[in-house]
Amino acid sequence: MACYFVAQAFQGTEDANRGYRTLVVTHGPHKTLQVARGLFAISAVGGLALIVSGWLPRVCVVLAPALWWVDRWLVDWMRQADGGRERHARVFTKRLFYSALMCLSVVLCDYVWDSAQAQPVAGLSTTRGRPTDRPLLPPHEMRGWERDNGGHFLTH
């Protein structure tokens, strides 16, 4: 949702000329970026809460500086009296993209590490526990269990 308002912030003149009543037209670019920053903060805090609570892999907490990095750009952008230019939105988008790429890299590393350590992968070993419908065996033991049960995960 934050990106929707970020996309408006620099194009107030164009929106006004088209007769649109977007937030940037009615309240200006500074207010539009404040709303975008608030929505981004809600997302960031929500994501961090999921990490701290264990719903997401805790290793993802190393990405907190990326959130700060994106937020700092929004603060700098808000200092532009005219709402900035398209370049500001492009840099914001690039920072979000790089942050997402870092997130995927960290999660992939966590996945590979857990797999190499014969631990449940893909977030199944978070503090919230494993789903009850999954076998609780390490991969090497699981292979033997599958062999003994004819290759079936669930036996009736």
Backbone as a printed PyTorch tensor [residue, N CA C, xyz], in Angstrom:
tensor([[[  0.8210,  -1.1910,   0.0000],
         [  0.0000,   0.0000,   0.0000],
         [  0.8660,   1.2560,   0.0000]],

        [[  1.9960,   1.1890,   0.7050],
         [  2.8980,   2.3430,   0.7530],
         [  3.3510,   2.7240,  -0.6540]],

        [[  3.5970,   1.7330,  -1.4810],
         [  4.0680,   2.0100,  -2.8490],
         [  3.0260,   2.7650,  -3.6670]],

        [[  1.7630,   2.5400,  -3.3840],
         [  0.7040,   3.2600,  -4.0970],
         [  0.8370,   4.7570,  -3.8580]],

        [[  1.0730,   5.1510,  -2.6050],
         [  1.2060,   6.5710,  -2.2930],
         [  2.5480,   7.1240,  -2.7460]],

        [[  3.5840,   6.3070,  -2.7130],
         [  4.8870,   6.7330,  -3.2190],
         [  4.7790,   7.0950,  -4.6980]],

        [[  4.0070,   6.3100,  -5.4400],
         [  3.8490,   6.5730,  -6.8690],
         [  3.1130,   7.8810,  -7.1430]],

        [[  2.3090,   8.3430,  -6.1920],
         [  1.5830,   9.6110,  -6.3640],
         [  2.4340,  10.8330,  -6.0370]],

        [[  3.3610,  10.6960,  -5.1180],
         [  4.0110,  11.8420,  -4.4800],
         [  4.6350,  12.8410,  -5.4530]],

        [[  5.2210,  12.3870,  -6.5270],
         [  5.9240,  13.2860,  -7.4410],
         [  5.0650,  13.7550,  -8.6150]],

        [[  3.8410,  13.2810,  -8.7050],
         [  3.0420,  13.6130,  -9.8850],
         [  1.7700,  14.3900,  -9.5510]],

        [[  1.8620,  15.2600,  -8.5560],
         [  0.7040,  16.0610,  -8.1650],
         [  0.1830,  16.9580,  -9.2670]],

        [[  1.0960,  17.6020,  -9.9990],
         [  0.6930,  18.5000, -11.0840],
         [ -0.0640,  17.7420, -12.1720]],

        [[  0.4700,  16.5820, -12.5480],
         [ -0.1800,  15.7760, -13.5850],
         [ -1.5660,  15.3180, -13.1400]],

        [[ -1.6660,  14.8820, -11.8880],
         [ -2.9670,  14.4370, -11.3840],
         [ -3.9730,  15.5880, -11.3540]],

        [[ -3.5110,  16.7590, -10.9180],
         [ -4.4040,  17.9270, -10.8680],
         [ -4.8630,  18.3160, -12.2720]],

        [[ -3.9560,  18.2870, -13.2610],
         [ -4.3030,  18.6140, -14.6440],
         [ -5.3130,  17.6370, -15.2320]],

        [[ -5.2840,  16.4110, -14.7680],
         [ -6.2400,  15.4000, -15.2480],
         [ -7.5630,  15.4720, -14.4930]],

        [[ -7.6010,  16.2720, -13.4440],
         [ -8.8100,  16.3820, -12.6490],
         [ -8.9480,  15.3140, -11.5760]],

        [[ -7.8760,  14.5880, -11.3110],
         [ -7.9060,  13.5420, -10.2830],
         [ -7.9090,  14.1710,  -8.8970]],

        [[ -8.4990,  13.4690,  -7.9600],
         [ -8.5320,  13.9390,  -6.5700],
         [ -7.6970,  12.9940,  -5.6960]],

        [[ -6.4800,  12.7410,  -6.1130],
         [ -5.5920,  11.8660,  -5.3390],
         [ -5.1070,  12.5980,  -4.0920]],

        [[ -4.5110,  11.8620,  -3.1860],
         [ -4.0270,  12.4420,  -1.9320],
         [ -3.0010,  13.5340,  -2.1830]],

        [[ -2.1490,  13.3570,  -3.1700],
         [ -1.1410,  14.3810,  -3.4610],
         [ -1.7860,  15.6740,  -3.9480]],

        [[ -2.9000,  15.5900,  -4.6340],
         [ -3.6130,  16.7840,  -5.1060],
         [ -4.3370,  17.4580,  -3.9430]],

        [[ -4.9850,  16.6690,  -3.1050],
         [ -5.7950,  17.2410,  -2.0290],
         [ -4.9820,  17.6730,  -0.8120]],

        [[ -3.8560,  16.9870,  -0.5510],
         [ -3.0970,  17.2800,   0.6650],
         [ -1.6160,  17.5680,   0.4410]],

        [[ -1.1490,  17.4190,  -0.7750],
         [  0.2430,  17.7330,  -1.0800],
         [  1.1880,  16.5490,  -0.9560]],

        [[  2.3780,  16.7090,  -1.5370],
         [  3.3400,  15.6040,  -1.5580],
         [  3.8800,  15.2340,  -0.1750]],

        [[  4.0570,  16.2240,   0.6950],
         [  4.6020,  15.9050,   2.0180],
         [  3.6570,  14.9730,   2.7820]],

        [[  2.3750,  15.2690,   2.7810],
         [  1.3860,  14.4300,   3.4690],
         [  1.3120,  13.0530,   2.8070]],

        [[  1.3970,  13.0180,   1.4930],
         [  1.3550,  11.7420,   0.7710],
         [  2.5310,  10.8580,   1.1860]],

        [[  3.7180,  11.4530,   1.2910],
         [  4.8930,  10.6810,   1.7060],
         [  4.8140,  10.3020,   3.1910]],

        [[  4.1840,  11.1350,   4.0120],
         [  3.9830,  10.7680,   5.4130],
         [  3.1030,   9.5250,   5.5150]],

        [[  2.0440,   9.5030,   4.7230],
         [  1.1560,   8.3320,   4.7190],
         [  1.9260,   7.1030,   4.2290]],

        [[  2.6960,   7.2550,   3.1540],
         [  3.4860,   6.1440,   2.6250],
         [  4.4700,   5.6460,   3.6830]],

        [[  5.1280,   6.5650,   4.3570],
         [  6.0950,   6.1830,   5.3850],
         [  5.3980,   5.4730,   6.5460]],

        [[  4.2310,   5.9650,   6.9470],
         [  3.4770,   5.3050,   8.0130],
         [  3.0800,   3.8900,   7.6470]],

        [[  2.6090,   3.7080,   6.4320],
         [  2.2220,   2.3670,   5.9760],
         [  3.4410,   1.4470,   5.8770]],

        [[  4.5630,   1.9920,   5.4170],
         [  5.7900,   1.2110,   5.3500],
         [  6.2230,   0.8030,   6.7620]],

        [[  6.1020,   1.7290,   7.7120],
         [  6.4750,   1.4310,   9.1000],
         [  5.5910,   0.3340,   9.6870]],

        [[  4.2970,   0.3840,   9.3960],
         [  3.3890,  -0.6600,   9.8800],
         [  3.8140,  -2.0170,   9.3210]],

        [[  4.1580,  -2.0660,   8.0480],
         [  4.6200,  -3.3160,   7.4260],
         [  5.9070,  -3.8010,   8.0660]],

        [[  6.8420,  -2.8760,   8.2690],
         [  8.1360,  -3.2410,   8.8360],
         [  7.9850,  -3.7610,  10.2630]],

        [[  7.2050,  -3.0700,  11.0700],
         [  6.9910,  -3.5020,  12.4540],
         [  6.2660,  -4.8520,  12.4790]],

        [[  5.2900,  -5.0240,  11.6020],
         [  4.5990,  -6.3050,  11.5170],
         [  5.5380,  -7.4360,  11.1430]],

        [[  6.3950,  -7.1870,  10.1550],
         [  7.3700,  -8.1990,   9.7540],
         [  8.3470,  -8.5320,  10.8720]],

        [[  8.8270,  -7.5020,  11.5630],
         [  9.7390,  -7.7420,  12.6800],
         [  9.0520,  -8.4920,  13.8140]],

        [[  7.7850,  -8.1900,  14.0560],
         [  7.0400,  -8.9140,  15.0940],
         [  6.9080, -10.3930,  14.7320]],

        [[  6.6710, -10.6830,  13.4570],
         [  6.5880, -12.0820,  13.0260],
         [  7.9330, -12.7900,  13.1750]],

        [[  9.0220, -12.0620,  12.9460],
         [ 10.3550, -12.6390,  13.1150],
         [ 10.6380, -12.9120,  14.5870]],

        [[ 10.3990, -11.9020,  15.4290],
         [ 10.6730, -12.0500,  16.8590],
         [  9.8120, -13.1410,  17.4830]],

        [[  8.5570, -13.2430,  17.0470],
         [  7.6610, -14.2520,  17.6170],
         [  7.9630, -15.6580,  17.1040]],

        [[  8.7620, -15.7590,  16.0590],
         [  9.1320, -17.0670,  15.5460],
         [  8.2860, -17.5620,  14.3910]],

        [[  7.3440, -16.7690,  13.9150],
         [  6.5440, -17.1930,  12.7560],
         [  7.3700, -17.1690,  11.4850]],

        [[  8.3470, -16.3080,  11.4320],
         [  9.3030, -16.2720,  10.3260],
         [ 10.6740, -16.6270,  10.8960]],

        [[ 11.5760, -17.1450,  10.0800],
         [ 12.9010, -17.4990,  10.6000],
         [ 13.5610, -16.3010,  11.2880]],

        [[ 14.0510, -16.5250,  12.4880],
         [ 14.6390, -15.4410,  13.2770],
         [ 15.8870, -14.8500,  12.6430]],

        [[ 16.5330, -15.5950,  11.7790],
         [ 17.7270, -15.0760,  11.1200],
         [ 17.3980, -13.8310,  10.2850]],

        [[ 16.1450, -13.6830,   9.9130],
         [ 15.7230, -12.5350,   9.1030],
         [ 15.8660, -11.2100,   9.8430]],

        [[ 16.0770, -11.2540,  11.1550],
         [ 16.2480, -10.0090,  11.9060],
         [ 17.4900,  -9.2450,  11.4270]],

        [[ 18.4130,  -9.9350,  10.7760],
         [ 19.6020,  -9.2440,  10.2500],
         [ 19.2240,  -8.2610,   9.1350]],

        [[ 17.9840,  -8.3190,   8.6710],
         [ 17.5380,  -7.4260,   7.5980],
         [ 16.9870,  -6.1010,   8.1150]],

        [[ 16.9320,  -5.9210,   9.4190],
         [ 16.4150,  -4.6710,   9.9850],
         [ 17.1250,  -3.4340,   9.4190]],

        [[ 18.4410,  -3.4660,   9.2180],
         [ 19.0850,  -2.2880,   8.6180],
         [ 18.5570,  -1.9530,   7.2160]],

        [[ 18.0970,  -2.9360,   6.4820],
         [ 17.5350,  -2.6710,   5.1510],
         [ 16.2510,  -1.8550,   5.2790]],

        [[ 15.4580,  -2.1440,   6.3060],
         [ 14.2440,  -1.3620,   6.5390],
         [ 14.6000,   0.0870,   6.8600]],

        [[ 15.6170,   0.2580,   7.6770],
         [ 16.0850,   1.6040,   8.0330],
         [ 16.5740,   2.3280,   6.7770]],

        [[ 17.2920,   1.6180,   5.9060],
         [ 17.8420,   2.1740,   4.6750],
         [ 16.7250,   2.6890,   3.7650]],

        [[ 15.6620,   1.9400,   3.6480],
         [ 14.5070,   2.3670,   2.8360],
         [ 13.8260,   3.5680,   3.4910]],

        [[ 13.6540,   3.5120,   4.7960],
         [ 13.0020,   4.6100,   5.5120],
         [ 13.8060,   5.9100,   5.3940]],

        [[ 15.1110,   5.8190,   5.4530],
         [ 15.9440,   7.0220,   5.3370],
         [ 15.7210,   7.7020,   3.9850]],

        [[ 15.5070,   6.9150,   2.9390],
         [ 15.2430,   7.5130,   1.6310],
         [ 13.9120,   8.2610,   1.6570]],

        [[ 12.9230,   7.6890,   2.2980],
         [ 11.6370,   8.3770,   2.4000],
         [ 11.7860,   9.7000,   3.1610]],

        [[ 12.5540,   9.6980,   4.2330],
         [ 12.7780,  10.9300,   5.0030],
         [ 13.4660,  11.9800,   4.1320]],

        [[ 14.4920,  11.5770,   3.4060],
         [ 15.1780,  12.5190,   2.5080],
         [ 14.2360,  13.0350,   1.4290]],

        [[ 13.4260,  12.1500,   0.9020],
         [ 12.4800,  12.5300,  -0.1400],
         [ 11.4640,  13.5310,   0.3960]],

        [[ 11.0320,  13.3530,   1.6310],
         [ 10.0440,  14.2600,   2.2190],
         [ 10.5720,  15.6910,   2.3300]],

        [[ 11.8810,  15.8740,   2.2880],
         [ 12.4860,  17.2100,   2.3630],
         [ 12.3700,  17.9770,   1.0490]],

        [[ 11.9730,  17.3040,  -0.0160],
         [ 11.7940,  17.9560,  -1.3080],
         [ 10.4760,  18.7310,  -1.2870]],

        [[ 10.5600,  20.0170,  -1.4330],
         [  9.3670,  20.8750,  -1.3120],
         [  8.3020,  20.5630,  -2.3580]],

        [[  8.7120,  20.1520,  -3.5440],
         [  7.7560,  19.9380,  -4.6340],
         [  7.3470,  18.4820,  -4.8040]],

        [[  7.7030,  17.6380,  -3.8580],
         [  7.3480,  16.2250,  -3.9680],
         [  8.3790,  15.4030,  -4.7000]],

        [[  9.4830,  16.0300,  -5.0460],
         [ 10.5460,  15.3030,  -5.7220],
         [ 10.2430,  15.0220,  -7.1790]],

        [[ 11.0110,  14.1490,  -7.7090],
         [ 10.8980,  13.7680,  -9.1140],
         [ 10.6860,  12.2600,  -9.2280]],

        [[ 10.5150,  11.8280, -10.4440],
         [ 10.3670,  10.3950, -10.7090],
         [ 11.5830,   9.6250, -10.1890]],

        [[ 12.7360,  10.2510, -10.2220],
         [ 13.9690,   9.6170,  -9.7350],
         [ 13.8150,   9.1690,  -8.2810]],

        [[ 13.1300,   9.9570,  -7.4710],
         [ 12.9450,   9.6000,  -6.0680],
         [ 12.1480,   8.3030,  -5.9370]],

        [[ 11.1210,   8.1720,  -6.7410],
         [ 10.3230,   6.9410,  -6.7200],
         [ 11.1380,   5.7580,  -7.2340]],

        [[ 11.9570,   5.9920,  -8.2450],
         [ 12.7940,   4.9080,  -8.7790],
         [ 13.8000,   4.4190,  -7.7420]],

        [[ 14.4290,   5.3480,  -7.0320],
         [ 15.3930,   4.9590,  -6.0030],
         [ 14.6900,   4.2110,  -4.8720]],

        [[ 13.5080,   4.6740,  -4.4820],
         [ 12.7290,   3.9770,  -3.4560],
         [ 12.4460,   2.5390,  -3.8940]],

        [[ 12.0060,   2.3850,  -5.1390],
         [ 11.6940,   1.0530,  -5.6690],
         [ 12.9330,   0.1700,  -5.7130]],

        [[ 14.0590,   0.7480,  -6.1130],
         [ 15.3040,  -0.0270,  -6.1410],
         [ 15.6990,  -0.4620,  -4.7390]],

        [[ 15.5490,   0.4240,  -3.7700],
         [ 15.8930,   0.0510,  -2.3960],
         [ 14.9820,  -1.0560,  -1.8840]],

        [[ 13.7120,  -0.9880,  -2.2110],
         [ 12.8060,  -2.0730,  -1.8230],
         [ 13.2050,  -3.3790,  -2.5090]],

        [[ 13.5480,  -3.2890,  -3.7800],
         [ 13.9570,  -4.4840,  -4.5210],
         [ 15.2040,  -5.1010,  -3.9140]],

        [[ 16.2200,  -4.2980,  -3.6350],
         [ 17.4490,  -4.8220,  -3.0420],
         [ 17.1900,  -5.4090,  -1.6620]],

        [[ 16.3000,  -4.7850,  -0.9030],
         [ 15.9420,  -5.3180,   0.4150],
         [ 15.2500,  -6.6750,   0.2780]],

        [[ 14.3420,  -6.7810,  -0.6810],
         [ 13.6600,  -8.0600,  -0.9210],
         [ 14.6490,  -9.1280,  -1.3820]],

        [[ 15.5980,  -8.7360,  -2.2230],
         [ 16.6170,  -9.6720,  -2.6890],
         [ 17.4730, -10.1590,  -1.5220]],

        [[ 17.8280,  -9.2480,  -0.6210],
         [ 18.5800,  -9.6490,   0.5720],
         [ 17.7540, -10.6090,   1.4230]],

        [[ 16.4690, -10.3360,   1.5520],
         [ 15.5880, -11.2010,   2.3410],
         [ 15.5410, -12.6050,   1.7500]],

        [[ 15.3530, -12.6840,   0.4550],
         [ 15.3250, -13.9970,  -0.1970],
         [ 16.6470, -14.7300,  -0.0370]],

        [[ 17.7500, -13.9910,  -0.1060],
         [ 19.0710, -14.6030,   0.0570],
         [ 19.2530, -15.1610,   1.4620]],

        [[ 18.8470, -14.3890,   2.4690],
         [ 18.9690, -14.8490,   3.8570],
         [ 18.0970, -16.0750,   4.0870]],

        [[ 16.8680, -16.0480,   3.5850],
         [ 15.9660, -17.1850,   3.7690],
         [ 16.5100, -18.4130,   3.0340]],

        [[ 17.0600, -18.2220,   1.8400],
         [ 17.6470, -19.3450,   1.1100],
         [ 18.8290, -19.9330,   1.8750]],

        [[ 19.6880, -19.0730,   2.4010],
         [ 20.8260, -19.5610,   3.1880],
         [ 20.3470, -20.3350,   4.4140]],

        [[ 19.3130, -19.8270,   5.0790],
         [ 18.7520, -20.5130,   6.2390],
         [ 18.2030, -21.8790,   5.8300]],

        [[ 17.5300, -21.9290,   4.7020],
         [ 16.9670, -23.1780,   4.1830],
         [ 18.0780, -24.1910,   3.9050]],

        [[ 19.1210, -23.7450,   3.1940],
         [ 20.2260, -24.6450,   2.8460],
         [ 20.9580, -25.1030,   4.1050]],

        [[ 21.1760, -24.1710,   5.0430],
         [ 21.8620, -24.5250,   6.2910],
         [ 21.0650, -25.5960,   7.0540]],

        [[ 19.7690, -25.3830,   7.2100],
         [ 18.9480, -26.3620,   7.9140],
         [ 18.9630, -27.7090,   7.2000]],

        [[ 18.9160, -27.6920,   5.8980],
         [ 18.9430, -28.9250,   5.1270],
         [ 20.2700, -29.6560,   5.3320]],

        [[ 21.3710, -28.9170,   5.2910],
         [ 22.6910, -29.5230,   5.4780],
         [ 22.8640, -30.0740,   6.8950]],

        [[ 22.1720, -29.4850,   7.8540],
         [ 22.2590, -29.9270,   9.2460],
         [ 21.2000, -30.9750,   9.5860]],

        [[ 20.4880, -31.4800,   8.5790],
         [ 19.4370, -32.4880,   8.7440],
         [ 18.3290, -31.9830,   9.6630]],

        [[ 18.0180, -30.6960,   9.5710],
         [ 16.9380, -30.0890,  10.3430],
         [ 15.7450, -29.8490,   9.4170]],

        [[ 14.5470, -29.7040,   9.9710],
         [ 13.3980, -29.3510,   9.1240],
         [ 13.6510, -27.9960,   8.4500]],

        [[ 13.2900, -27.8840,   7.2060],
         [ 13.5960, -26.6780,   6.4270],
         [ 12.3320, -25.8600,   6.1690]],

        [[ 12.5180, -24.7260,   5.5380],
         [ 11.4300, -23.8450,   5.0990],
         [ 10.6090, -23.3070,   6.2580]],

        [[ 11.3020, -22.9360,   7.3310],
         [ 10.6040, -22.3270,   8.4530],
         [  9.9260, -23.3240,   9.3720]],

        [[ 10.0870, -24.6080,   9.1140],
         [  9.4050, -25.5990,   9.9380],
         [ 10.0490, -25.7620,  11.3090]],

        [[ 11.1910, -25.1590,  11.5170],
         [ 11.8560, -25.3090,  12.8140],
         [ 11.8570, -24.0020,  13.5930]],

        [[ 10.9010, -23.1420,  13.3440],
         [ 10.8160, -21.8950,  14.0870],
         [ 10.3060, -22.1710,  15.4930]],

        [[ 10.2770, -21.1640,  16.3100],
         [  9.8590, -21.3360,  17.7040],
         [  8.4040, -21.7370,  17.8210]],

        [[  7.6150, -21.5590,  16.7830],
         [  6.2100, -21.9400,  16.8290],
         [  6.0330, -23.4380,  16.6050]],

        [[  7.1120, -24.1380,  16.3010],
         [  7.0250, -25.5820,  16.1240],
         [  6.7270, -25.9630,  14.6960]],

        [[  6.6080, -27.2650,  14.5110],
         [  6.3600, -27.7930,  13.1770],
         [  4.8710, -28.0620,  12.9980]],

        [[  4.4030, -27.9870,  11.7600],
         [  3.0010, -28.3650,  11.5300],
         [  2.7800, -29.8130,  11.9510]],

        [[  1.6330, -30.0970,  12.5230],
         [  1.3670, -31.4410,  13.0450],
         [  1.1890, -32.4880,  11.9580]],

        [[  0.9590, -32.0700,  10.7160],
         [  0.7520, -33.0460,   9.6520],
         [  2.0610, -33.4680,   8.9950]],

        [[  3.1840, -33.0240,   9.5270],
         [  4.4780, -33.3530,   8.9320],
         [  5.2240, -34.3590,   9.8160]],

        [[  5.9330, -35.2960,   9.2090],
         [  6.7810, -36.1910,  10.0030],
         [  7.8430, -35.3630,  10.7170]],

        [[  8.1930, -35.7680,  11.9220],
         [  9.1610, -35.0280,  12.7120],
         [ 10.5360, -35.6760,  12.6480]],

        [[ 10.8210, -36.3600,  11.5820],
         [ 12.0890, -37.0650,  11.4520],
         [ 13.0730, -36.2650,  10.6080]],

        [[ 14.3730, -36.3280,  10.9580],
         [ 15.3800, -35.7170,  10.0850],
         [ 15.3730, -36.4110,   8.7260]],

        [[ 15.8590, -35.7440,   7.6770],
         [ 15.7820, -36.3030,   6.3190],
         [ 16.3570, -37.7060,   6.1710]],

        [[ 17.5180, -38.0050,   6.7740],
         [ 18.0960, -39.3440,   6.5850],
         [ 17.2280, -40.4150,   7.2510]],

        [[ 16.5950, -40.1030,   8.3660],
         [ 15.6900, -41.0550,   9.0070],
         [ 14.3720, -41.1520,   8.2470]],

        [[ 13.9610, -40.0540,   7.6480],
         [ 12.7210, -40.0280,   6.8780],
         [ 12.8130, -40.9820,   5.6920]],

        [[ 13.9930, -41.0270,   5.0340],
         [ 14.1490, -41.9210,   3.8850],
         [ 13.9020, -43.3700,   4.3030]],

        [[ 14.4250, -43.7790,   5.4580],
         [ 14.1940, -45.1370,   5.9500],
         [ 12.7370, -45.3580,   6.2940]],

        [[ 12.1080, -44.3580,   6.8850],
         [ 10.6930, -44.4380,   7.2420],
         [  9.8380, -44.5980,   5.9870]],

        [[ 10.1940, -43.8580,   4.9250],
         [  9.4610, -43.9780,   3.6630],
         [  9.6370, -45.3680,   3.0720]],

        [[ 10.8630, -45.8850,   3.1210],
         [ 11.1170, -47.2330,   2.5940],
         [ 10.2800, -48.2700,   3.3400]],

        [[ 10.2420, -48.1590,   4.6650],
         [  9.5000, -49.1220,   5.4810],
         [  7.9980, -49.0340,   5.2720]],

        [[  7.5020, -47.8930,   4.8190],
         [  6.0600, -47.7120,   4.6160],
         [  5.6830, -47.6730,   3.1460]],

        [[  6.4760, -48.2490,   2.3140],
         [  6.1500, -48.3540,   0.9010],
         [  6.1520, -47.0110,   0.1720]],

        [[  6.9000, -46.0270,   0.6750],
         [  6.9890, -44.7470,   0.0130],
         [  5.8630, -43.7910,   0.3450]],

        [[  4.9700, -44.1840,   1.2560],
         [  3.8370, -43.3290,   1.5970],
         [  4.1430, -42.5100,   2.8470]],

        [[  3.7730, -41.2510,   2.8090],
         [  3.9610, -40.3980,   3.9780],
         [  2.9430, -40.7080,   5.0650]],

        [[  1.7410, -40.9470,   4.6630],
         [  0.6690, -41.2020,   5.6180],
         [  0.2230, -42.6550,   5.4740]],

        [[  0.1340, -43.3300,   6.5830],
         [ -0.3710, -44.7000,   6.5300],
         [ -1.6830, -44.7590,   7.2870]],

        [[ -2.5840, -45.5640,   6.8020],
         [ -3.9160, -45.6420,   7.4320],
         [ -4.0200, -46.8730,   8.2770]]])
